[in-house]
Amino acid sequence: MFRSKAVSLLKEIPLMSGQSNLAYKFIHPAIASHGHRCHRRSVDYRHRYKACPGSVGGQTISASPTKVMAEEELPGVLILAIGGTHGVLENLASLLKKHFHLVTMKEFLENKKEMSKKIQSIFVFEGRPTIDRELLESLPNLKVIGNSGVGVDHLDLKIISNFGVKVTNTPHAVADSTADLGMALMLASARRLVEGCHIAVSPDTKYFAVDWLGVEVTRATLGIIGMGNIGYKVAERARAFNMRILYHNRHQRRKEEEEAVGAHYCEKIEDLLQQSDFVMLVVNLTPETHKLIGKKELGLMKPTATLINISRGGVIDQDALVEALQNKVIRAAALDVTYPEPLPRSWEEKSYLGFWCMKLVAYMGYCMAMWRS
C-alpha cells in the first residue's frame, strides 16, 4: 500500500505491560517528537565547559551539542539498503545519518560479529527488513524498531516484545494524504476516470457513447468503516460534497465531533452497508478485521454501490469481491491496497478479473479500480 513516510512523527506502540520505556532513549528528539517526552539517550548531550579568563563565571561553551554528539559514536540503526527498488530513500537516509550510524543488511551480514553489538535500532521502510526471531537473537543491544508507516501488521509484536524491544510508528504522518487518496478513489470510480482514460487514448475509439455515464458523489451517502484519525479526515472532506455520512467504529465519536462533520453512527455494520452508496474501509488489519468484508457483507450492499479500500488488502476477501463484481452484486471497487502487493501477474491475465489498473503519482502507490467486465 502506498504511504508517504515522515520519520519526524514516531509514536510508541505499547506491547507488554511492565516494560521499561526504552524506545525514545535511542531516537533523536528531531525524529521522536510525536506527543512524547524524549528521554536522554546514551550519547551525552551536555555542553562541555572550560575555564577562560574574562568569561562569565570563568566558563565558556567550547562545543555545541551537535559537535559533542559527532565526537561520540552514533547509535547504529539497521536498514535494508539505501536507494534501489526496496531501499530507504536517499534523502531520508541523509536525515538518518545526522543522528545514526547506518548499517545496511549487506554490511551486517558480512560482519555480524562486530555490527551486531553496534546496532541499537532497526528502521523498517516499506516492510523491510523482515523482523524475525533469528534477526532479533543476533542483535543483543537492540532497543527499538521504528516503522516508517502507520500499520504494523507486518511485525510480530509478541515476539518483539519478548526481546524487550519497543516498536514505534507514524500514526499521523500520512493521515491527510491517505484521506485525500480515499476521496480521489471515490471520485475516480464514480466518474469512471480509469475507463475514460483508456477510451480517450485508445486507437479503436471512434466516438463516445451517449449512455456512458458515471454516478453522482455530491449528496450521495458515504459509509466510513473505521472512524479513527484518517476516517474522520475523510468525513471532513466528504462534507464539502454535501454527502450524507454514516460511520461504524468500535467506539462512537463524541457528539460534538459527529456534529462537526454531520456524521451518524451505525452501531451495526450491516445498517451502514445497506444504506451507503460508497463504502470506505479505513481500519487497521487485525485478526478481527481480517476479511471483514466478505460474500455476506458484499451481498448487503446496494447493487449501485462502490467499495473503496484505503486500509489493508487483507480486510477484504478478494475472491468474494471478484465474484461480486462478476455477478453485478455491487457496481465497482476502488482499491489502494491488495493482498498480496502487487498482485501476481497471472491474475491480470485472467479475463474474469476485469481489472483496469492505474498508477498515480504523488502520494499514491499501487492503485486499482476494479470494474465488472
Helices and strands as residue ranges (DSSP letters): E 11-13, G 23-25, E 48-51, G 56-58, E 59-63, H 65-71, E 76-79, H 90-97, E 101-104, H 105-110, H 112-118, E 119-124, H 133-137, E 144-147, H 157-162, E 166-169, H 175-190, H 193-201, E 221-225, H 229-239, E 244-248, H 255-261, E 263-265, H 269-275, E 278-281, H 295-300, E 306-309, G 313-315, H 318-326, E 332-335, H 345-349, E 355-359, E 366-371
